[in-house]
Amino acid sequence: MDNVPLGKPVEYPAEYAPDVLCAIPRAESRSALGLFDDLPFRGEDIWNAWELTWLAATGTPVVGTAAIRINADSPNLIESKSLKLYLNSLAMTRYASADELTTIIASDLSRTAGLDVDVSVTPTADSTAATIGQLPGECIDTVDIGDVPTKVDAAVLATAAGPAVTEELFSHLLRSNCPVTNQPDSGSVMIRYRGRKINRQALLTYIVSFRQHNDFHEGCVERMFVDIKKCCKPSALTVYARFNRRGGLDINPFRSDFEDSAENLRLWRQ
């Protein structure tokens, strides 16, 4: 990843600069999980840009937010710092409307991701509908797990004997590290499944075992999906993580073998 700006001192472009966008092939991290063409999940990566600004046709500054949905089937991730540089490059460029800006952003990101990207821009005037949401289900953060593992170990996952259940479990204790800068990334994760009852202590132990794990957000969620599917064997599984924002962006990967998309919930730490 020598060509990406992450972890390097760079100058922010002063004008529209789509060429700063960098693609990272998803295959690089998926091959380590034994994932190739026939993926066991579908899903999307939901990005929220909270510091979007541009110029109106008159030259007056406008502020807003953007919600970006990148299909998990796209061949590439978009490197996060390059996206920050790109969005910042819009700040001194005039656009006739928010719709024109949306079309341009969607076109540039689709070209980088290698598949159509959905973009929704919300100007200031439409921001009053923004609310804080909550993950569905039961929080397992009060379960006592003892010592925190020093590395990810799927072998701790366990199920109980008995009939199949349908559950939604979530934790706010997710933490991992950027594989380039080693900076921590904190967030929340929700597991929705049907199958033999997953042991809560085992599940929480597994989630917090990511605290020293180096991977991108998307890679962490895909590893969770693969590990839970393999060790717990649910008949249906969704893993949805909501990471805290950094540099005005939050990244929220969603992977499922029975659902197509996720609600873009803004959680209390986002």
Buried (B, 14 or more C-beta within 10 A) or exposed (E): EEEBBBBEEEEEBEEBBBEBBBBBEBEEBBEEBEBEEEBBBBBBBBBBBBBBEBBBEEEEEBEBBBBBBBBBEBEBBBBBBBBBBBBBBBBBBBBEEBEBBBBBBBBBBBBBBBBBBBBBBBBEEEEEEEEEEEBEEEBBEEBEBEEEBEEBEBEBBBBEEEEEBEBBBBBBBBBBBBBBEEEEBBBBBBBBBBBBBBBBBBBBBBBBBBBBBBBBBBBBBBBBBBBBBEBBEBEBBBBBBBBBBBBBBBBBBBBBBBBEBBEBBBBEBB
